[in-house]
């Protein structure tokens, strides 16, 4: 029973982290879109795109792991 509760708590924690991560990613996208609309694209724009792609790949992996636990 205690193992089940520990697993449930771990799952809840992972879900919260995944939701926080997705929220942060959405906020970054919104911010970048606003900058692009204003024409303020920094020299490091390509680095930001690469980072977002990596974040998105990581987010997909987290989602897959969460689905396995359900």
mmCIF file as Biopython writes it, N, C-alpha, C and O atoms, coordinates in Angstrom:
data_model
#
loop_
_atom_site.group_PDB
_atom_site.id
_atom_site.type_symbol
_atom_site.label_atom_id
_atom_site.label_alt_id
_atom_site.label_comp_id
_atom_site.label_asym_id
_atom_site.label_entity_id
_atom_site.label_seq_id
_atom_site.pdbx_PDB_ins_code
_atom_site.Cartn_x
_atom_site.Cartn_y
_atom_site.Cartn_z
_atom_site.occupancy
_atom_site.B_iso_or_equiv
_atom_site.auth_seq_id
_atom_site.auth_asym_id
_atom_site.pdbx_PDB_model_num
ATOM 1   N N  . UNK A ? 1  ? 0.828  -1.196 0.000   1.0 0.0 1  A 1 
ATOM 2   C CA . UNK A ? 1  ? 0.000  0.000  0.000   1.0 0.0 1  A 1 
ATOM 3   C C  . UNK A ? 1  ? 0.868  1.255  0.000   1.0 0.0 1  A 1 
ATOM 4   O O  . UNK A ? 1  ? 0.587  2.210  -0.724  1.0 0.0 1  A 1 
ATOM 5   N N  . UNK A ? 2  ? 1.927  1.250  0.817   1.0 0.0 2  A 1 
ATOM 6   C CA . UNK A ? 2  ? 2.805  2.413  0.875   1.0 0.0 2  A 1 
ATOM 7   C C  . UNK A ? 2  ? 3.537  2.617  -0.439  1.0 0.0 2  A 1 
ATOM 8   O O  . UNK A ? 2  ? 3.798  3.749  -0.845  1.0 0.0 2  A 1 
ATOM 9   N N  . UNK A ? 3  ? 3.867  1.514  -1.102  1.0 0.0 3  A 1 
ATOM 10  C CA . UNK A ? 3  ? 4.534  1.623  -2.404  1.0 0.0 3  A 1 
ATOM 11  C C  . UNK A ? 3  ? 3.595  2.266  -3.417  1.0 0.0 3  A 1 
ATOM 12  O O  . UNK A ? 3  ? 4.025  3.084  -4.230  1.0 0.0 3  A 1 
ATOM 13  N N  . UNK A ? 4  ? 2.324  1.902  -3.373  1.0 0.0 4  A 1 
ATOM 14  C CA . UNK A ? 4  ? 1.351  2.480  -4.277  1.0 0.0 4  A 1 
ATOM 15  C C  . UNK A ? 4  ? 1.222  3.985  -4.024  1.0 0.0 4  A 1 
ATOM 16  O O  . UNK A ? 4  ? 1.171  4.768  -4.973  1.0 0.0 4  A 1 
ATOM 17  N N  . UNK A ? 5  ? 1.170  4.389  -2.769  1.0 0.0 5  A 1 
ATOM 18  C CA . UNK A ? 5  ? 1.067  5.805  -2.420  1.0 0.0 5  A 1 
ATOM 19  C C  . UNK A ? 5  ? 2.310  6.560  -2.884  1.0 0.0 5  A 1 
ATOM 20  O O  . UNK A ? 5  ? 2.209  7.681  -3.382  1.0 0.0 5  A 1 
ATOM 21  N N  . UNK A ? 6  ? 3.475  5.951  -2.721  1.0 0.0 6  A 1 
ATOM 22  C CA . UNK A ? 6  ? 4.716  6.582  -3.170  1.0 0.0 6  A 1 
ATOM 23  C C  . UNK A ? 6  ? 4.707  6.749  -4.683  1.0 0.0 6  A 1 
ATOM 24  O O  . UNK A ? 6  ? 5.125  7.788  -5.193  1.0 0.0 6  A 1 
ATOM 25  N N  . UNK A ? 7  ? 4.239  5.742  -5.402  1.0 0.0 7  A 1 
ATOM 26  C CA . UNK A ? 7  ? 4.158  5.808  -6.861  1.0 0.0 7  A 1 
ATOM 27  C C  . UNK A ? 7  ? 3.163  6.881  -7.288  1.0 0.0 7  A 1 
ATOM 28  O O  . UNK A ? 7  ? 3.419  7.638  -8.225  1.0 0.0 7  A 1 
ATOM 29  N N  . UNK A ? 8  ? 2.027  6.940  -6.596  1.0 0.0 8  A 1 
ATOM 30  C CA . UNK A ? 8  ? 1.011  7.939  -6.904  1.0 0.0 8  A 1 
ATOM 31  C C  . UNK A ? 8  ? 1.556  9.348  -6.680  1.0 0.0 8  A 1 
ATOM 32  O O  . UNK A ? 8  ? 1.329  10.238 -7.500  1.0 0.0 8  A 1 
ATOM 33  N N  . UNK A ? 9  ? 2.271  9.553  -5.578  1.0 0.0 9  A 1 
ATOM 34  C CA . UNK A ? 9  ? 2.860  10.864 -5.294  1.0 0.0 9  A 1 
ATOM 35  C C  . UNK A ? 9  ? 3.917  11.235 -6.337  1.0 0.0 9  A 1 
ATOM 36  O O  . UNK A ? 9  ? 4.008  12.389 -6.755  1.0 0.0 9  A 1 
ATOM 37  N N  . UNK A ? 10 ? 4.710  10.251 -6.750  1.0 0.0 10 A 1 
ATOM 38  C CA . UNK A ? 10 ? 5.722  10.505 -7.772  1.0 0.0 10 A 1 
ATOM 39  C C  . UNK A ? 10 ? 5.060  10.893 -9.088  1.0 0.0 10 A 1 
ATOM 40  O O  . UNK A ? 10 ? 5.525  11.800 -9.779  1.0 0.0 10 A 1 
ATOM 41  N N  . UNK A ? 11 ? 3.984  10.209 -9.430  1.0 0.0 11 A 1 
ATOM 42  C CA . UNK A ? 11 ? 3.252  10.515 -10.662 1.0 0.0 11 A 1 
ATOM 43  C C  . UNK A ? 11 ? 2.674  11.930 -10.609 1.0 0.0 11 A 1 
ATOM 44  O O  . UNK A ? 11 ? 2.786  12.687 -11.573 1.0 0.0 11 A 1 
ATOM 45  N N  . UNK A ? 12 ? 2.066  12.276 -9.499  1.0 0.0 12 A 1 
ATOM 46  C CA . UNK A ? 12 ? 1.503  13.623 -9.352  1.0 0.0 12 A 1 
ATOM 47  C C  . UNK A ? 12 ? 2.594  14.679 -9.492  1.0 0.0 12 A 1 
ATOM 48  O O  . UNK A ? 12 ? 2.392  15.708 -10.136 1.0 0.0 12 A 1 
ATOM 49  N N  . UNK A ? 13 ? 3.735  14.422 -8.894  1.0 0.0 13 A 1 
ATOM 50  C CA . UNK A ? 13 ? 4.852  15.353 -8.981  1.0 0.0 13 A 1 
ATOM 51  C C  . UNK A ? 13 ? 5.328  15.501 -10.431 1.0 0.0 13 A 1 
ATOM 52  O O  . UNK A ? 13 ? 5.603  16.607 -10.895 1.0 0.0 13 A 1 
ATOM 53  N N  . UNK A ? 14 ? 5.419  14.377 -11.131 1.0 0.0 14 A 1 
ATOM 54  C CA . UNK A ? 14 ? 5.838  14.423 -12.533 1.0 0.0 14 A 1 
ATOM 55  C C  . UNK A ? 14 ? 4.823  15.177 -13.382 1.0 0.0 14 A 1 
ATOM 56  O O  . UNK A ? 14 ? 5.200  15.940 -14.272 1.0 0.0 14 A 1 
ATOM 57  N N  . UNK A ? 15 ? 3.545  14.968 -13.112 1.0 0.0 15 A 1 
ATOM 58  C CA . UNK A ? 15 ? 2.503  15.671 -13.865 1.0 0.0 15 A 1 
ATOM 59  C C  . UNK A ? 15 ? 2.589  17.179 -13.627 1.0 0.0 15 A 1 
ATOM 60  O O  . UNK A ? 15 ? 2.475  17.965 -14.568 1.0 0.0 15 A 1 
ATOM 61  N N  . UNK A ? 16 ? 2.788  17.581 -12.377 1.0 0.0 16 A 1 
ATOM 62  C CA . UNK A ? 16 ? 2.913  19.002 -12.060 1.0 0.0 16 A 1 
ATOM 63  C C  . UNK A ? 16 ? 4.115  19.618 -12.764 1.0 0.0 16 A 1 
ATOM 64  O O  . UNK A ? 16 ? 4.025  20.718 -13.309 1.0 0.0 16 A 1 
ATOM 65  N N  . UNK A ? 17 ? 5.238  18.908 -12.752 1.0 0.0 17 A 1 
ATOM 66  C CA . UNK A ? 17 ? 6.436  19.407 -13.425 1.0 0.0 17 A 1 
ATOM 67  C C  . UNK A ? 17 ? 6.209  19.513 -14.927 1.0 0.0 17 A 1 
ATOM 68  O O  . UNK A ? 17 ? 6.650  20.474 -15.558 1.0 0.0 17 A 1 
ATOM 69  N N  . UNK A ? 18 ? 5.526  18.533 -15.498 1.0 0.0 18 A 1 
ATOM 70  C CA . UNK A ? 18 ? 5.249  18.565 -16.937 1.0 0.0 18 A 1 
ATOM 71  C C  . UNK A ? 18 ? 4.344  19.741 -17.284 1.0 0.0 18 A 1 
ATOM 72  O O  . UNK A ? 18 ? 4.562  20.418 -18.288 1.0 0.0 18 A 1 
ATOM 73  N N  . UNK A ? 19 ? 3.324  19.988 -16.453 1.0 0.0 19 A 1 
ATOM 74  C CA . UNK A ? 19 ? 2.431  21.120 -16.696 1.0 0.0 19 A 1 
ATOM 75  C C  . UNK A ? 19 ? 3.170  22.447 -16.563 1.0 0.0 19 A 1 
ATOM 76  O O  . UNK A ? 19 ? 2.972  23.358 -17.368 1.0 0.0 19 A 1 
ATOM 77  N N  . UNK A ? 20 ? 4.021  22.554 -15.547 1.0 0.0 20 A 1 
ATOM 78  C CA . UNK A ? 20 ? 4.822  23.767 -15.377 1.0 0.0 20 A 1 
ATOM 79  C C  . UNK A ? 20 ? 5.725  23.982 -16.589 1.0 0.0 20 A 1 
ATOM 80  O O  . UNK A ? 20 ? 5.855  25.099 -17.091 1.0 0.0 20 A 1 
ATOM 81  N N  . UNK A ? 21 ? 6.344  22.903 -17.047 1.0 0.0 21 A 1 
ATOM 82  C CA . UNK A ? 21 ? 7.232  22.981 -18.197 1.0 0.0 21 A 1 
ATOM 83  C C  . UNK A ? 21 ? 6.469  23.436 -19.438 1.0 0.0 21 A 1 
ATOM 84  O O  . UNK A ? 21 ? 6.945  24.293 -20.182 1.0 0.0 21 A 1 
ATOM 85  N N  . UNK A ? 22 ? 5.282  22.863 -19.663 1.0 0.0 22 A 1 
ATOM 86  C CA . UNK A ? 22 ? 4.478  23.248 -20.818 1.0 0.0 22 A 1 
ATOM 87  C C  . UNK A ? 22 ? 4.057  24.707 -20.727 1.0 0.0 22 A 1 
ATOM 88  O O  . UNK A ? 22 ? 4.048  25.414 -21.734 1.0 0.0 22 A 1 
ATOM 89  N N  . UNK A ? 23 ? 3.709  25.162 -19.530 1.0 0.0 23 A 1 
ATOM 90  C CA . UNK A ? 23 ? 3.320  26.556 -19.348 1.0 0.0 23 A 1 
ATOM 91  C C  . UNK A ? 23 ? 4.486  27.483 -19.673 1.0 0.0 23 A 1 
ATOM 92  O O  . UNK A ? 23 ? 4.309  28.484 -20.367 1.0 0.0 23 A 1 
ATOM 93  N N  . UNK A ? 24 ? 5.672  27.156 -19.177 1.0 0.0 24 A 1 
ATOM 94  C CA . UNK A ? 24 ? 6.855  27.972 -19.452 1.0 0.0 24 A 1 
ATOM 95  C C  . UNK A ? 24 ? 7.147  28.001 -20.945 1.0 0.0 24 A 1 
ATOM 96  O O  . UNK A ? 24 ? 7.516  29.041 -21.489 1.0 0.0 24 A 1 
ATOM 97  N N  . UNK A ? 25 ? 6.984  26.876 -21.597 1.0 0.0 25 A 1 
ATOM 98  C CA . UNK A ? 25 ? 7.243  26.792 -23.029 1.0 0.0 25 A 1 
ATOM 99  C C  . UNK A ? 25 ? 6.248  27.674 -23.795 1.0 0.0 25 A 1 
ATOM 100 O O  . UNK A ? 25 ? 6.635  28.370 -24.734 1.0 0.0 25 A 1 
ATOM 101 N N  . UNK A ? 26 ? 4.984  27.649 -23.403 1.0 0.0 26 A 1 
ATOM 102 C CA . UNK A ? 26 ? 3.975  28.484 -24.045 1.0 0.0 26 A 1 
ATOM 103 C C  . UNK A ? 26 ? 4.292  29.963 -23.844 1.0 0.0 26 A 1 
ATOM 104 O O  . UNK A ? 26 ? 4.152  30.767 -24.765 1.0 0.0 26 A 1 
ATOM 105 N N  . UNK A ? 27 ? 4.718  30.312 -22.637 1.0 0.0 27 A 1 
ATOM 106 C CA . UNK A ? 27 ? 5.061  31.707 -22.356 1.0 0.0 27 A 1 
ATOM 107 C C  . UNK A ? 27 ? 6.245  32.167 -23.218 1.0 0.0 27 A 1 
ATOM 108 O O  . UNK A ? 27 ? 6.257  33.293 -23.717 1.0 0.0 27 A 1 
ATOM 109 N N  . UNK A ? 28 ? 7.240  31.285 -23.388 1.0 0.0 28 A 1 
ATOM 110 C CA . UNK A ? 28 ? 8.383  31.624 -24.248 1.0 0.0 28 A 1 
ATOM 111 C C  . UNK A ? 28 ? 7.936  31.851 -25.681 1.0 0.0 28 A 1 
ATOM 112 O O  . UNK A ? 28 ? 8.380  32.788 -26.344 1.0 0.0 28 A 1 
ATOM 113 N N  . UNK A ? 29 ? 7.041  30.970 -26.155 1.0 0.0 29 A 1 
ATOM 114 C CA . UNK A ? 29 ? 6.541  31.117 -27.518 1.0 0.0 29 A 1 
ATOM 115 C C  . UNK A ? 29 ? 5.802  32.438 -27.693 1.0 0.0 29 A 1 
ATOM 116 O O  . UNK A ? 29 ? 6.014  33.156 -28.670 1.0 0.0 29 A 1 
ATOM 117 N N  . UNK A ? 30 ? 4.927  32.750 -26.730 1.0 0.0 30 A 1 
ATOM 118 C CA . UNK A ? 30 ? 4.175  34.005 -26.806 1.0 0.0 30 A 1 
ATOM 119 C C  . UNK A ? 30 ? 5.115  35.201 -26.815 1.0 0.0 30 A 1 
ATOM 120 O O  . UNK A ? 30 ? 4.933  36.143 -27.586 1.0 0.0 30 A 1 
ATOM 121 N N  . UNK A ? 31 ? 6.107  35.155 -25.963 1.0 0.0 31 A 1 
ATOM 122 C CA . UNK A ? 31 ? 7.070  36.249 -25.889 1.0 0.0 31 A 1 
ATOM 123 C C  . UNK A ? 31 ? 7.822  36.390 -27.208 1.0 0.0 31 A 1 
ATOM 124 O O  . UNK A ? 31 ? 8.003  37.499 -27.710 1.0 0.0 31 A 1 
ATOM 125 N N  . UNK A ? 32 ? 8.257  35.272 -27.764 1.0 0.0 32 A 1 
ATOM 126 C CA . UNK A ? 32 ? 8.997  35.315 -29.026 1.0 0.0 32 A 1 
ATOM 127 C C  . UNK A ? 32 ? 8.103  35.829 -30.150 1.0 0.0 32 A 1 
ATOM 128 O O  . UNK A ? 32 ? 8.552  36.599 -30.999 1.0 0.0 32 A 1 
ATOM 129 N N  . UNK A ? 33 ? 6.831  35.404 -30.158 1.0 0.0 33 A 1 
ATOM 130 C CA . UNK A ? 33 ? 5.908  35.867 -31.193 1.0 0.0 33 A 1 
ATOM 131 C C  . UNK A ? 33 ? 5.696  37.375 -31.090 1.0 0.0 33 A 1 
ATOM 132 O O  . UNK A ? 33 ? 5.635  38.063 -32.109 1.0 0.0 33 A 1 
ATOM 133 N N  . UNK A ? 34 ? 5.584  37.891 -29.867 1.0 0.0 34 A 1 
ATOM 134 C CA . UNK A ? 34 ? 5.423  39.332 -29.680 1.0 0.0 34 A 1 
ATOM 135 C C  . UNK A ? 34 ? 6.657  40.082 -30.183 1.0 0.0 34 A 1 
ATOM 136 O O  . UNK A ? 34 ? 6.539  41.128 -30.821 1.0 0.0 34 A 1 
ATOM 137 N N  . UNK A ? 35 ? 7.847  39.536 -29.890 1.0 0.0 35 A 1 
ATOM 138 C CA . UNK A ? 35 ? 9.076  40.167 -30.363 1.0 0.0 35 A 1 
ATOM 139 C C  . UNK A ? 35 ? 9.135  40.161 -31.883 1.0 0.0 35 A 1 
ATOM 140 O O  . UNK A ? 35 ? 9.541  41.148 -32.496 1.0 0.0 35 A 1 
ATOM 141 N N  . UNK A ? 36 ? 8.734  39.056 -32.490 1.0 0.0 36 A 1 
ATOM 142 C CA . UNK A ? 36 ? 8.753  38.965 -33.945 1.0 0.0 36 A 1 
ATOM 143 C C  . UNK A ? 36 ? 7.762  39.944 -34.562 1.0 0.0 36 A 1 
ATOM 144 O O  . UNK A ? 36 ? 8.045  40.547 -35.596 1.0 0.0 36 A 1 
ATOM 145 N N  . UNK A ? 37 ? 6.599  40.103 -33.930 1.0 0.0 37 A 1 
ATOM 146 C CA . UNK A ? 37 ? 5.609  41.050 -34.433 1.0 0.0 37 A 1 
ATOM 147 C C  . UNK A ? 37 ? 6.155  42.478 -34.394 1.0 0.0 37 A 1 
ATOM 148 O O  . UNK A ? 37 ? 5.880  43.277 -35.290 1.0 0.0 37 A 1 
ATOM 149 N N  . UNK A ? 38 ? 6.913  42.788 -33.373 1.0 0.0 38 A 1 
ATOM 150 C CA . UNK A ? 38 ? 7.490  44.117 -33.234 1.0 0.0 38 A 1 
ATOM 151 C C  . UNK A ? 38 ? 8.734  44.286 -34.103 1.0 0.0 38 A 1 
ATOM 152 O O  . UNK A ? 38 ? 9.247  45.394 -34.254 1.0 0.0 38 A 1 
ATOM 153 N N  . UNK A ? 39 ? 9.215  43.178 -34.674 1.0 0.0 39 A 1 
ATOM 154 C CA . UNK A ? 39 ? 10.411 43.255 -35.498 1.0 0.0 39 A 1 
ATOM 155 C C  . UNK A ? 39 ? 11.679 43.248 -34.668 1.0 0.0 39 A 1 
ATOM 156 O O  . UNK A ? 39 ? 12.743 43.635 -35.151 1.0 0.0 39 A 1 
ATOM 157 N N  . UNK A ? 40 ? 11.573 42.812 -33.423 1.0 0.0 40 A 1 
ATOM 158 C CA . UNK A ? 40 ? 12.737 42.775 -32.540 1.0 0.0 40 A 1 
ATOM 159 C C  . UNK A ? 40 ? 13.190 41.328 -32.433 1.0 0.0 40 A 1 
ATOM 160 O O  . UNK A ? 40 ? 12.797 40.608 -31.515 1.0 0.0 40 A 1 
ATOM 161 N N  . UNK A ? 41 ? 14.012 40.914 -33.370 1.0 0.0 41 A 1 
ATOM 162 C CA . UNK A ? 41 ? 14.549 39.567 -33.343 1.0 0.0 41 A 1 
ATOM 163 C C  . UNK A ? 41 ? 16.035 39.695 -33.061 1.0 0.0 41 A 1 
ATOM 164 O O  . UNK A ? 41 ? 16.769 40.362 -33.791 1.0 0.0 41 A 1 
ATOM 165 N N  . UNK A ? 42 ? 16.460 39.052 -32.002 1.0 0.0 42 A 1 
ATOM 166 C CA . UNK A ? 42 ? 17.857 39.176 -31.600 1.0 0.0 42 A 1 
ATOM 167 C C  . UNK A ? 42 ? 18.762 38.350 -32.496 1.0 0.0 42 A 1 
ATOM 168 O O  . UNK A ? 42 ? 18.303 37.478 -33.233 1.0 0.0 42 A 1 
ATOM 169 N N  . UNK A ? 43 ? 20.033 38.633 -32.423 1.0 0.0 43 A 1 
ATOM 170 C CA . UNK A ? 43 ? 21.039 37.900 -33.177 1.0 0.0 43 A 1 
ATOM 171 C C  . UNK A ? 43 ? 21.026 36.432 -32.804 1.0 0.0 43 A 1 
ATOM 172 O O  . UNK A ? 43 ? 21.323 35.580 -33.642 1.0 0.0 43 A 1 
ATOM 173 N N  . UNK A ? 44 ? 20.686 36.120 -31.558 1.0 0.0 44 A 1 
ATOM 174 C CA . UNK A ? 44 ? 20.701 34.739 -31.078 1.0 0.0 44 A 1 
ATOM 175 C C  . UNK A ? 44 ? 19.367 34.039 -31.317 1.0 0.0 44 A 1 
ATOM 176 O O  . UNK A ? 44 ? 19.079 33.045 -30.650 1.0 0.0 44 A 1 
ATOM 177 N N  . UNK A ? 45 ? 18.557 34.517 -32.232 1.0 0.0 45 A 1 
ATOM 178 C CA . UNK A ? 45 ? 17.259 33.925 -32.505 1.0 0.0 45 A 1 
ATOM 179 C C  . UNK A ? 45 ? 17.335 32.468 -32.873 1.0 0.0 45 A 1 
ATOM 180 O O  . UNK A ? 45 ? 16.502 31.673 -32.437 1.0 0.0 45 A 1 
ATOM 181 N N  . UNK A ? 46 ? 18.324 32.101 -33.672 1.0 0.0 46 A 1 
ATOM 182 C CA . UNK A ? 46 ? 18.436 30.697 -34.075 1.0 0.0 46 A 1 
ATOM 183 C C  . UNK A ? 46 ? 18.750 29.814 -32.875 1.0 0.0 46 A 1 
ATOM 184 O O  . UNK A ? 46 ? 18.324 28.660 -32.828 1.0 0.0 46 A 1 
ATOM 185 N N  . UNK A ? 47 ? 19.485 30.338 -31.911 1.0 0.0 47 A 1 
ATOM 186 C CA . UNK A ? 47 ? 19.773 29.569 -30.699 1.0 0.0 47 A 1 
ATOM 187 C C  . UNK A ? 47 ? 18.491 29.315 -29.916 1.0 0.0 47 A 1 
ATOM 188 O O  . UNK A ? 47 ? 18.293 28.233 -29.363 1.0 0.0 47 A 1 
ATOM 189 N N  . UNK A ? 48 ? 17.622 30.323 -29.874 1.0 0.0 48 A 1 
ATOM 190 C CA . UNK A ? 48 ? 16.356 30.164 -29.160 1.0 0.0 48 A 1 
ATOM 191 C C  . UNK A ? 48 ? 15.484 29.109 -29.828 1.0 0.0 48 A 1 
ATOM 192 O O  . UNK A ? 48 ? 14.819 28.332 -29.143 1.0 0.0 48 A 1 
ATOM 193 N N  . UNK A ? 49 ? 15.482 29.073 -31.155 1.0 0.0 49 A 1 
ATOM 194 C CA . UNK A ? 49 ? 14.690 28.085 -31.873 1.0 0.0 49 A 1 
ATOM 195 C C  . UNK A ? 49 ? 15.216 26.693 -31.570 1.0 0.0 49 A 1 
ATOM 196 O O  . UNK A ? 49 ? 14.432 25.776 -31.326 1.0 0.0 49 A 1 
ATOM 197 N N  . UNK A ? 50 ? 16.552 26.520 -31.582 1.0 0.0 50 A 1 
ATOM 198 C CA . UNK A ? 50 ? 17.144 25.230 -31.261 1.0 0.0 50 A 1 
ATOM 199 C C  . UNK A ? 50 ? 16.782 24.808 -29.844 1.0 0.0 50 A 1 
ATOM 200 O O  . UNK A ? 50 ? 16.465 23.643 -29.605 1.0 0.0 50 A 1 
ATOM 201 N N  . UNK A ? 51 ? 16.828 25.752 -28.899 1.0 0.0 51 A 1 
ATOM 202 C CA . UNK A ? 51 ? 16.495 25.433 -27.513 1.0 0.0 51 A 1 
ATOM 203 C C  . UNK A ? 51 ? 15.033 25.024 -27.393 1.0 0.0 51 A 1 
ATOM 204 O O  . UNK A ? 51 ? 14.712 24.073 -26.680 1.0 0.0 51 A 1 
ATOM 205 N N  . UNK A ? 52 ? 14.143 25.737 -28.087 1.0 0.0 52 A 1 
ATOM 206 C CA . UNK A ? 52 ? 12.725 25.391 -28.027 1.0 0.0 52 A 1 
ATOM 207 C C  . UNK A ? 52 ? 12.473 24.015 -28.619 1.0 0.0 52 A 1 
ATOM 208 O O  . UNK A ? 52 ? 11.628 23.271 -28.120 1.0 0.0 52 A 1 
ATOM 209 N N  . UNK A ? 53 ? 13.202 23.664 -29.685 1.0 0.0 53 A 1 
ATOM 210 C CA . UNK A ? 53 ? 13.040 22.335 -30.277 1.0 0.0 53 A 1 
ATOM 211 C C  . UNK A ? 53 ? 13.465 21.268 -29.278 1.0 0.0 53 A 1 
ATOM 212 O O  . UNK A ? 53 ? 12.788 20.251 -29.127 1.0 0.0 53 A 1 
ATOM 213 N N  . UNK A ? 54 ? 14.586 21.497 -28.594 1.0 0.0 54 A 1 
ATOM 214 C CA . UNK A ? 54 ? 15.039 20.536 -27.592 1.0 0.0 54 A 1 
ATOM 215 C C  . UNK A ? 54 ? 14.024 20.443 -26.458 1.0 0.0 54 A 1 
ATOM 216 O O  . UNK A ? 54 ? 13.717 19.350 -25.983 1.0 0.0 54 A 1 
ATOM 217 N N  . UNK A ? 55 ? 13.498 21.599 -26.021 1.0 0.0 55 A 1 
ATOM 218 C CA . UNK A ? 55 ? 12.490 21.606 -24.959 1.0 0.0 55 A 1 
ATOM 219 C C  . UNK A ? 55 ? 11.256 20.829 -25.396 1.0 0.0 55 A 1 
ATOM 220 O O  . UNK A ? 55 ? 10.677 20.078 -24.611 1.0 0.0 55 A 1 
ATOM 221 N N  . UNK A ? 56 ? 10.857 21.014 -26.648 1.0 0.0 56 A 1 
ATOM 222 C CA . UNK A ? 56 ? 9.678  20.328 -27.157 1.0 0.0 56 A 1 
ATOM 223 C C  . UNK A ? 56 ? 9.918  18.823 -27.204 1.0 0.0 56 A 1 
ATOM 224 O O  . UNK A ? 56 ? 9.030  18.043 -26.859 1.0 0.0 56 A 1 
ATOM 225 N N  . UNK A ? 57 ? 11.112 18.410 -27.630 1.0 0.0 57 A 1 
ATOM 226 C CA . UNK A ? 57 ? 11.449 16.985 -27.649 1.0 0.0 57 A 1 
ATOM 227 C C  . UNK A ? 57 ? 11.397 16.405 -26.239 1.0 0.0 57 A 1 
ATOM 228 O O  . UNK A ? 57 ? 10.881 15.308 -26.026 1.0 0.0 57 A 1 
ATOM 229 N N  . UNK A ? 58 ? 11.938 17.156 -25.276 1.0 0.0 58 A 1 
ATOM 230 C CA . UNK A ? 58 ? 11.924 16.706 -23.887 1.0 0.0 58 A 1 
ATOM 231 C C  . UNK A ? 58 ? 10.490 16.614 -23.379 1.0 0.0 58 A 1 
ATOM 232 O O  . UNK A ? 58 ? 10.130 15.660 -22.689 1.0 0.0 58 A 1 
ATOM 233 N N  . UNK A ? 59 ? 9.672  17.612 -23.724 1.0 0.0 59 A 1 
ATOM 234 C CA . UNK A ? 59 ? 8.279  17.608 -23.295 1.0 0.0 59 A 1 
ATOM 235 C C  . UNK A ? 59 ? 7.536  16.409 -23.839 1.0 0.0 59 A 1 
ATOM 236 O O  . UNK A ? 59 ? 6.712  15.821 -23.138 1.0 0.0 59 A 1 
ATOM 237 N N  . UNK A ? 60 ? 7.812  16.033 -25.086 1.0 0.0 60 A 1 
ATOM 238 C CA . UNK A ? 60 ? 7.181  14.865 -25.676 1.0 0.0 60 A 1 
ATOM 239 C C  . UNK A ? 60 ? 7.588  13.597 -24.937 1.0 0.0 60 A 1 
ATOM 240 O O  . UNK A ? 60 ? 6.764  12.710 -24.710 1.0 0.0 60 A 1 
ATOM 241 N N  . UNK A ? 61 ? 8.837  13.517 -24.570 1.0 0.0 61 A 1 
ATOM 242 C CA . UNK A ? 61 ? 9.327  12.357 -23.838 1.0 0.0 61 A 1 
ATOM 243 C C  . UNK A ? 61 ? 8.641  12.253 -22.478 1.0 0.0 61 A 1 
ATOM 244 O O  . UNK A ? 61 ? 8.240  11.165 -22.065 1.0 0.0 61 A 1 
ATOM 245 N N  . UNK A ? 62 ? 8.507  13.366 -21.792 1.0 0.0 62 A 1 
ATOM 246 C CA . UNK A ? 62 ? 7.828  13.378 -20.494 1.0 0.0 62 A 1 
ATOM 247 C C  . UNK A ? 62 ? 6.378  12.937 -20.662 1.0 0.0 62 A 1 
ATOM 248 O O  . UNK A ? 62 ? 5.867  12.151 -19.864 1.0 0.0 62 A 1 
ATOM 249 N N  . UNK A ? 63 ? 5.719  13.442 -21.697 1.0 0.0 63 A 1 
ATOM 250 C CA . UNK A ? 63 ? 4.336  13.049 -21.944 1.0 0.0 63 A 1 
ATOM 251 C C  . UNK A ? 63 ? 4.217  11.548 -22.169 1.0 0.0 63 A 1 
ATOM 252 O O  . UNK A ? 63 ? 3.308  10.908 -21.639 1.0 0.0 63 A 1 
ATOM 253 N N  . UNK A ? 64 ? 5.137  10.982 -22.957 1.0 0.0 64 A 1 
ATOM 254 C CA . UNK A ? 64 ? 5.106  9.546  -23.213 1.0 0.0 64 A 1 
ATOM 255 C C  . UNK A ? 64 ? 5.305  8.746  -21.923 1.0 0.0 64 A 1 
ATOM 256 O O  . UNK A ? 64 ? 4.626  7.745  -21.694 1.0 0.0 64 A 1 
ATOM 257 N N  . UNK A ? 65 ? 6.241  9.198  -21.084 1.0 0.0 65 A 1 
ATOM 258 C CA . UNK A ? 65 ? 6.482  8.498  -19.827 1.0 0.0 65 A 1 
ATOM 259 C C  . UNK A ? 65 ? 5.262  8.572  -18.917 1.0 0.0 65 A 1 
ATOM 260 O O  . UNK A ? 65 ? 4.912  7.594  -18.256 1.0 0.0 65 A 1 
ATOM 261 N N  . UNK A ? 66 ? 4.626  9.721  -18.885 1.0 0.0 66 A 1 
ATOM 262 C CA . UNK A ? 66 ? 3.427  9.854  -18.048 1.0 0.0 66 A 1 
ATOM 263 C C  . UNK A ? 66 ? 2.323  8.928  -18.521 1.0 0.0 66 A 1 
ATOM 264 O O  . UNK A ? 66 ? 1.607  8.339  -17.711 1.0 0.0 66 A 1 
ATOM 265 N N  . UNK A ? 67 ? 2.186  8.800  -19.835 1.0 0.0 67 A 1 
ATOM 266 C CA . UNK A ? 67 ? 1.161  7.909  -20.364 1.0 0.0 67 A 1 
ATOM 267 C C  . UNK A ? 67 ? 1.428  6.450  -19.995 1.0 0.0 67 A 1 
ATOM 268 O O  . UNK A ? 67 ? 0.497  5.672  -19.786 1.0 0.0 67 A 1 
ATOM 269 N N  . UNK A ? 68 ? 2.691  6.095  -19.919 1.0 0.0 68 A 1 
ATOM 270 C CA . UNK A ? 68 ? 3.030  4.728  -19.523 1.0 0.0 68 A 1 
ATOM 271 C C  . UNK A ? 68 ? 2.652  4.446  -18.073 1.0 0.0 68 A 1 
ATOM 272 O O  . UNK A ? 68 ? 2.345  3.306  -17.723 1.0 0.0 68 A 1 
ATOM 273 N N  . UNK A ? 69 ? 2.672  5.466  -17.234 1.0 0.0 69 A 1 
ATOM 274 C CA . UNK A ? 69 ? 2.385  5.283  -15.817 1.0 0.0 69 A 1 
ATOM 275 C C  . UNK A ? 69 ? 0.889  5.251  -15.521 1.0 0.0 69 A 1 
ATOM 276 O O  . UNK A ? 69 ? 0.470  4.830  -14.442 1.0 0.0 69 A 1 
ATOM 277 N N  . UNK A ? 70 ? 0.097  5.692  -16.474 1.0 0.0 70 A 1 
ATOM 278 C CA . UNK A ? 70 ? -1.351 5.752  -16.241 1.0 0.0 70 A 1 
ATOM 279 C C  . UNK A ? 70 ? -1.972 4.394  -16.443 1.0 0.0 70 A 1 
ATOM 280 O O  . UNK A ? 70 ? -3.184 4.241  -16.292 1.0 0.0 70 A 1 
#
